[in-house]
Amino acid sequence: MKTANQTGALASRLIALTLFTGALTACCALSAQPTDGTGGPRKPPAEALDACKSVSGGKECSFNSPQGKVTGTCWAPEGKPLACKPKDAPKQ
């Protein structure tokens, strides 16, 4: 038979584990959200939009970013403006 002290210690451990699991879940969920708060994909930078203002979709393009020169292809999802999509961008 368990003593009251053993039962209390077990209950304390279960409460601590539950709180830890909840905190860990909340941290993971928050870190997975986009930083702009919209819940969707980020908007392209103005330079990427400017690079495709006077051309049509599928044309080669380039622009300068803080990380250096970016080359790619003018592309837009349905209903969005054309932007220069980098060659190494993830497939959609």
C-alpha positions in Angstrom: 0.0 0.0 0.0 1.3 3.5 -0.9 1.7 6.1 1.8 0.2 9.5 1.5 3.7 10.9 1.0 4.4 8.7 -2.0 1.0 9.6 -3.5 1.7 13.3 -3.0 5.1 13.0 -4.6 3.6 11.2 -7.6 0.9 13.8 -8.0 3.5 16.6 -7.9 5.5 14.9 -10.6 2.5 14.5 -12.8 1.5 18.1 -12.4 5.1 19.3 -13.2 5.2 17.0 -16.3 1.8 18.3 -17.5 2.9 21.9 -17.1 6.2 21.2 -18.9 4.4 19.5 -21.8 2.0 22.4 -22.1 4.8 25.0 -22.1 6.8 23.0 -24.7 3.7 22.7 -27.0 3.0 26.4 -26.8 6.6 27.3 -27.6 6.6 25.0 -30.6 3.3 26.4 -31.9 4.5 30.0 -31.6 7.8 29.4 -33.3 6.0 27.8 -36.3 4.0 30.9 -37.1 5.1 33.5 -39.7 6.5 36.6 -38.2 4.2 38.9 -40.1 1.2 37.5 -38.3 -0.9 36.8 -41.4 -0.6 33.0 -41.2 0.3 32.7 -44.9 3.3 33.1 -47.1 5.5 36.2 -46.8 5.2 39.0 -49.3 8.0 39.3 -51.8 10.4 42.3 -51.2 9.8 45.5 -53.2 12.9 44.8 -55.2 11.5 41.5 -56.4 8.3 43.1 -57.5 10.1 46.0 -59.2 12.2 43.5 -61.2 9.1 42.2 -62.9 7.1 45.4 -63.4 7.7 45.7 -67.1 8.0 42.0 -68.2 5.7 39.0 -68.4 5.6 35.8 -66.4 8.4 33.3 -67.2 11.0 35.9 -68.1 14.4 36.0 -66.4 14.9 38.6 -63.7 17.3 39.8 -61.1 17.5 42.2 -58.2 19.9 43.2 -55.4 19.1 42.0 -51.8 21.1 42.5 -48.6 22.5 39.0 -49.2 23.7 39.9 -52.7 22.4 39.6 -56.3 19.4 37.3 -56.8 18.5 35.9 -60.1 15.4 34.0 -61.0 12.1 34.0 -63.0 9.1 36.3 -62.9 6.3 34.4 -61.4 3.0 35.0 -59.5 0.4 32.9 -57.8 -3.1 33.4 -59.1 -4.4 36.8 -58.3 -1.0 38.2 -57.1 1.4 40.5 -58.8 4.5 39.2 -60.7 7.7 39.0 -58.6 11.2 37.7 -59.2 11.2 34.2 -57.8 14.8 33.1 -57.0 16.2 30.1 -58.8 16.7 28.3 -55.5 13.3 29.1 -54.1 11.3 26.1 -52.8 8.9 24.5 -55.2 5.2 25.3 -54.8 
